[in-house]
């Protein structure tokens, strides 16, 4: 079956050639790649139509761009449409043009199914245009609710995306949901799959070979993800000033605050390491050097039930001690022990002081959680679950 995957995908090489230094640490990028791998392992053919909008400091018109995504043993075509390279304007403009873009991109592919990453304007318009030309089932992959993140009063695109929500729920044949709270909002009469994350086999292989946490003379506290005010990462800059011995900080990712983290690394050589945006394999290697990892207090609208931080699974799989603020949408296999932090920078030194004791005390619960992750959310298991959902939809 040919599946057109409409998603905000951007490879590291694409971001580099476009001059986008503001984006980085994309968990969405990894999840998209791994879902493609799982689907292709089931014998399907996938093409990605990217809805990603680059973030650059000067306006320009980007020509269409094509590349191939290496996902496991598969090589998957990716089509990036022409775009005005200013995020706020380019996103809205391409949302309006998405129908024409989708017909152009899929003209020679002729999909049998459309997989949509979230219910945004671009995905909505693209799916509608293709279905009108050739009726085929739509599957929704719901990672965030349209207004889950605080975007500011001036940003009205989430409100436009919200208008697409109900129409796509009616039109879809099945869906995946990133957490139980979102899944419970959706029609239970349609085939569905709870998919909070997916674990790369490469990470599991590196974790199996790593030195166990808290066995070296030094300790490493790591963060892997986007670097912006909304992500809550300024707590790391505050912690760097009061970092207790023998702890060092390692940060991997990109975003508007990257220059600040470069500066911190220069000011504190040996105690603060900043890798920037790196390929997944190098990120996994760095993650497996950490004793402890952090989920920051991200700015989320409402009670936080509209999202789930995928990095939680990666941190646990990497064998690290996880420090997180209260997360409302944890999965159902007992990892609430990571909810130990009030989100304040001045609380982190105390949590690091007792991290080793907590790590060993929680070892049984952590082993059980990792065993469950491996039994449910490895690439092969996720591919099989998606295939069963396709069969329940009368497809595949």
C-alpha angles and dihedrals in degrees: 000000000000113000125192108207111201106195144138093260123161123168122216091247091051093051091049095050091047092052093240106156094157096071124068147124091052109183085180090061092055094045092050091050093049094047089051089052093050093048094047090049086062090059100262128131117232134196121185121217106194121220091180117132117208120230112220132157095239133048118251139152111246118209121226111282131197132193140151124254116221104218113170106304092338131096110209126190116238123195120199111191126220110280146182100239099228110099102218096043098032092052093053093042093051090046088060092045095043096104093057091041092052094048090050095047095046098040094106097028099057098194124220091202138018122219114196125199102217127330099277127147095258093050091046095051093043094051093047093053094049095045090050090054096041119005111232136150122274124217121194122214103197112199099154135013111245094252099029094114126059106247102167129260092273095058105086098169093094088058090053090048089051089059088058093052101080094041093052092046089057094044099046123095094205142348148201122223128205094218143010094254091060093041090055089057093058131083109277092204092075126074110264143174131206104226113170093160148335126229123223114229088222090063092050091050092051092045091053090056099042126108107258116263118266095021099105129078093247127050125221123209111196141194124187119186148057121343111220139113091256091056090061095233096137086090086076092057089051092046091052089066093054101029110154121225132282090027126105127184126233120187127186123182145063142249143109093314095053093105089056091053091047087054093049090052091052092048094048108035112188093011099062121038122186117189099176118208111341136171117276095255093055091045091053090049090052092046090054089055091061125097093193134018134195138224103200126221097264121198103252127169119242119351095334096254092123095075143031124208103236091197089075090075092047093049092052093044089051090059098246134142106250125217113192138159117241107302115200097200108051116151122255101261104086112269096133088113087084090067095092106121135081091209095249121130093222090060094059099076091058092048090050091049091060097031095104093051091046091047094057094039090055095045096111093050092045093050090050091049093050091047089053092047091053093047095049111023111037114118094257094050093047091049090053092048092050090049091053089051090052089052091049087053090054092251135111 
